[in-house]
């Protein structure tokens, strides 16, 4: 299966940054450019407009970003426009950023609790995650969802630890219904 556009171009930018030992610098440039693009939706309208030719779009990217960000990043953006992948630029940036974080052993954790957590509880959660993972730092994102009743749901990448009361009750309900089914099967 072909690699996704975000992976192909994100890996290329990562390789360029690795060669020059400039991953953190490139990562910061990507963050700034991504934010600028999100704050200026008119740029996306222009870049996605079918009646504006690619050469004009590439010139616009060069005029806006050359001298403000590295040649590698400007070149990547121009290449994405040239290949008709401007719409995938934010995905490329997200892929690259995630790859740099992983390379630097920085994890991203999403913690859902039933009530707002205190600062000391948040510190304890982060400390425990650092002790039980290979990460040296975490970007923590907290969310409150009263529907989970109690406990926590922690997601890091594709791993989820769900110790919520809601999930425990659902599991207990399933187990009880299976016991009732088995008991019903045994009755004469």
Secondary structure, 3 states (H helix, E strand, C coil): CCCCHHHHHHHHHHHHHHHCCCHHHHHHHHHHHHHHHHHCHHHHHHHCCCCCCHHHHHHHHHHHHECCECHHHHHHHHHHHHCCCHHHHHHHHHHHHHHHHHHCCEEEEEEEECCCCCHHHHHHHHHHHHHHCCCCEEEEEEEECHHHCCCEEEEECCEEEECCHHHHHHHHHHHHHHHHHHHHHHCC
